[in-house]
Amino acid sequence: MGKMVRLFTCLLAIFFIFFASVPVSYASLEKNPLQFELIELKFITSSDGSHYAQGYMRWGNISPYEIHDLKGSIDLVNGKGQKIGATPKTIDSYHLEAGDNDLGLFDIENFDLAPFVTHPSQIEGAYLKPTYTFTLGKKAEFKPNVIFGKQYHGMDQEKFYFRTFLLNQGEATATNFKYSGVSITDKKGLVHFYSETTHPVVNSSLRLEPGQYVYASFDIPLDFINSNVGKYEDIDDVSITYTHESSAPYIDNAALSVTVDNKKLVQQTFVENDVTYVSLRELADILGATIQWDDSTQTATLIEEDTWQGENKIIIPVGSNRFVHNGYPTTASAKAKLHNNTVLVVPLRDVVEMMYGYFDFEHKWGRRSIIVVPYTPDM
């Protein structure tokens, strides 16, 4: 019984030690808005025989709130919860802007070690334990963040064409789009603007919820290209010009949100060792792929038709990260496995990339958001 209690206590301690690495609620971020990361910690012996530890510390405000009057200290602690630093480091920053999980404050830190720490093994698994006070400031405004995705352009006998998709990475819905034209930058850096006022997709009826995307095509007469840019080969970059408004903020309360082809995944979706797993069946159904299952070998085969290479085939053995993509062995970032011994789950990023899709990952304010835009031959 005593061993079980100690095991539970240890697991509970580990949970709180790494609280900042897992998605948390906004209420939690109001109490613990800072995240600290310590990497490459080394045990060093000075010429006088004393010992210290040196490592890289990254930290910052990951909450959606401004932080004022921040002050406190940081202790170096071993895996048993003992303070192994001789003196804590001081935190003294009077104002931090609302964060976005980008730990922008970076230091190389030397930690004087307590006298009983005399061997490198005693700093293994060491972590930072901060203690601080602060005043919670203004909350950041939730708003859309519409970006361009993959782009493709070319020419035929009648027009110059430009294909892209618009993707909302933000926390609010983008509405009331107003389109005004296409900007074409040539290799000399000169920008040539083709003015338009209407577009069949990018207009006042377009509404992009967080995580949603829309494909859009743009056609420009050849005489504009010939008279302004010159040869097609002289085109360096293309973008569209538009504005949009923001509706009431749309907040997904889920710690992990995965949107595939504008649909939220609702089955077994979870993060383990920084790898996002999803149900292969749900992913295939949304993307219009088929699955063949070989029970004797515990192997799934994912098949996509009508790709630019014809048939796209991924062989996925359960319990292995050695997939076979169109006949070529490929090492994935994690193993496919049976979740709860029933549902086959796979590392999402690896499978999406093998299906030539676009994978967008955002980690902001304690929440993970993944958006997948499937491959289309026009892109």
N, C-alpha and C positions, 0 to 999 in steps of 0.2 A: 504493500500500500504506500509506504514511504517513497519507494522508487517512482511509483506512478505520480505522486504529488509533485516530486522534484521534476519529473519529465514535463508535467503540465505547466509548472512554473517556468521552466526553461522555454517551452514553446510560447508561452504568453509573453515572456520577456522579448523573445525574438520578434514577435508580432509588433510590439510597441517600438522596438529599436528601428524597424524598417517601415514605420508608419507612413513616411513621406513617399515611399516607392510604390504604394498602392493607392488607387483612387479613393478619395475621401469626400465627405459631404461638405457643403459650404459652411455649415455650422461648425464642423471640425476645423476648417481653415480659419475661421474667426478666432479660434483658440490657439491654433498652431500654424501660423501663416508662413513660417520659414521652413525651408528644406536645406539640409546639409549633406554633402557627399564627400567622402574621404577615400582617395585611391592611391595606390602605389606607396603604401606606408613602408618605410625602411627603418631597420634598427642600425644605429650608427654609434660607434665608440670613439670618443674624442681622444686627443693626445694625452690628456691628463687622466684617462681611465674612466671618466664619467660617460653616461649613456644618454642618448636622446633619440627620438623618432622623428622622421621627416616624411611628409606626405603632401599630396595636392588636395587642397580643400576648395570645393566649389559650393556656393550657397546663394540663396536669394529668396525673394518673396514670391511664392507660387499662388498666393490668394488673389481674389478679385478686388482686394481692398488696398488703399494706400496705408502705409505704416508710418506712424509718427512717434517721436520720443523713444526710439528703440535703444535699449541698453541691456547688457547681461554678460554672460560668460559661457565658455564652451569647455567641457572636460573631455579628456581622452579616457575611454573606458574599455576594459577587456571583455571577452565573451562571457565572463562570470559576473559582469556588472560592477567590478571593482575599478575605482579610479586609478589609473596607472600614470597619469600625468602629474608632475610635481606641482605645477601651477596652471590654473585654467587660462584660456585665452579670453581676451576682452572683446565684447561686441559693443560697438559704439557708432551707430549710424542714426542720425536724427530723422531721416526721411527716406522711405523707399516707395517707388511707384508701384501700382498694382502689377502683379506679375503674370507670367504666362507659362510657367514651368521651365523657362530658360534661366538656368542658374548663372547669372551674369557676373557675379562677384567671385573672383578667383585669386587664390593665394597659395604660395608654397610655404607651408608652416613647419616650424621646428617645435617639438614638444619635449621639454625637459621631463625625464622619467623619474618616477618615485624610486627611492633607494632599493626596494626589493625587486625591481625589474632589471635583470642582469643578463637576459638571454633573448635572442630574436623570437624564440617560440612564444614568449610571454606577451608579444604584441600581435600575434596572429588573431584575426577576427576582431581587432580593435575598431571601435566606432566613436563617433562624436555624440556627446550628450549635452545639448544646449539648455541653458536656463536664462530666460529673458522676460522683460516686461516691455509693453508698448501701448500705444493708443491707436485704436482702429480708426482709420480715416475714411474718406469717400470711397464708395463702391464704384468700380469701373462700369461704364455703360456697355451693355450687351448690344452688339450690332452685327450686321452681316459682314462677311469678308469674301467677296466674289473674286475668284481668280480664273485665269485661263488655264486649261489643261493642255494636253498634247496638241500640237498644231501640224497642219499639213496644207501645203499649197502647191499649185501647178497651173498649167495652161493648156487650153485646147485651141481649136481654130477660131473660136468665137470670144473667149473670155479668159481672164485670170480668175482662178477660184481659190478660196481660202476656207479651210475647215478647222473647227476647234470645238471645245465645249467650255461652258461656263459652270463653275463649281462653287458652291457656297460653303466655305469652311467656318463660318462665323456662328454666333449664338442667337441670331435673330433672323427673321425672314426678310429677304430682299424683294421689294415690290416696285411697281410703277417704273419700269425700265424705260429710258429714253435713249434711243440710238441716234448717233449723228454722223457716222462714217467710218472709213478704214484709213489707218495710217500705214504707209509703206516706207520703210527706211532702206535706202540704197547703201551700197558698200562704201560710199564716200561719207556716210553719216547724215545725208540730207533726207528730210522727211517730206513725203508727198502725200497730201491729204485728199482722199476721195470723199466728198461730202454727200451724205444721204440723210434722209429724215425718217424713213420707214424701213422696217424689216419684219419678215413673217414670224420670227421667233422672239427677237429682242425688242419688246414693245411693252406698252402699259399693262397688257394682260399677263405677262410673264411673272411668275411667283416662284421663288426658290427658297424652300425651307432649308434649314441647316442640314447639311449632308446630301442635298440634292444637286443634280447637274442637269444640263440640257445641251444637246448638240446644236450647233448653228453653222450655217454655210453662208458665204459671202461671195458674190460675183461682181467683177469689175470689167468694163469693156476694154478690149485690147488697145484701142486708140489712146486711152488714158495712160496705160503702161508704156506704150511706144513713145508717146509725146512727153512724158514726165520722167520715167525711170530709164527707159531705153530697153535693153535686153532683159529677158527673164533672169538670166544669170547674175544680173546686177542687183537683184533684190536680196537684202540681208535679213530683214525682219518685217513682220506684219502684225498689226494689232488693231483692235476695234476701239472706238470711242463711245462711251455710254455713261449714263448716270443712273442711279436707282435710289429709292427711298427705303426706309426700314419700318417694318410693322412692329407690333408689340413683341418683346423678346420671347423667343421660343427656347425653353430650357429643357433638355432631356435629363431627367434625374438619374438615369442609369450611370453607374460608375464606368461602364464600358458600353459604347454605342458603335455598332457596326452596320453601315448602310451599303448595300450592294445593289447597283442598278436602281437606285431610288427606293429600295425596299429595306426595312429594318430586319436584321436577323433576330429571330425570337427563340431559337432552340439552344442547344448547348454551345454557348459562346463564352469563353473565359480566357484569362491570361495566366500562364504558368512559366516561370523562369524567363519573363519578358517576351514570351512567344504567345501570340494570339491564336487560339484554336477555334475552329467552327465546325459545325456538322457538314460533312462532305455532301450528304444528300440534300440539305437545304441549299447549300451553295450551288450545286449542280442544277437544282430545280429552278432557281432564280435566273441562272445564266443560260438555261435552255440546253444543258449538256445531259448526256446519259451516263449511267453507271452500270458496269457489268461486275458481278461479284463471283469470285471463285472460292467456294467454301472450303475446298480441300487444301488450298494454299493460303487462305485468309488474305486474299489480295483483291483490291478494287481497281477497276480500270475506268478512268474518266475519259469520255470521248466527246469531242466538240466537232461539229460538222461546219463546212463552209467558212473556214478560216483562210487566210491568205496562202497558207501552205496546203490547203485541202483539209484532210482530217487531222485533228490535233489529239494526241493520245497520251495520257499520263497513267502509268502503272504504279499503284500505291500499295505496298505490302504493309500489313498491320505489324507494329512493333519495330519498324525500320525507318530510317531517314534516307535510305537509298532508293529513290524513285527512278523510274525509267521514263524519260520524256522523248516521245517520237523515236524510240529505239536507242537513245543515248542515256547511260546511267548518270544520274544527277543527285548530288548530296543536298538534302534539304536542311534547314536550320534546326529541325526537331523531328521526332518520330511521329508517324501516324499511329493512332491507338484507339482502342475501344473504350469510350467513356462509359463508366458504370457497366462495363462488359456488354453494352448493347449498341451504342451509337458510335459510328466511326467518325473521329474528329481528326482534322489535319491542320498543319500550320498554314494560316491563311495567306500570308505574304508570298510564300513559295509557290503555292498553287495558282494564285492570281497572276504572278509573273510568268509561270509556265503557260498560262492561258492568254498571255500578252495583254493583260488588263492594266489599268492605271490604279496604283495603290497610294492613297493619301493618309498619312498618320498625323494626328494632332494630339498633344498631351498638354492640356491647359486647365489650370485651376483645379487640379486634382482629378480630372476626368480624362479618360482616353476616348478618342473618336477616330474611327477608321472609315474611310469612304472608298469604295471600289467602283470604278467606271469600267465596264466591260469593253473588250476590243471590238472594233467594228472595221470592216475592210476599207471604209472611206477614210479612216484615220491612220 
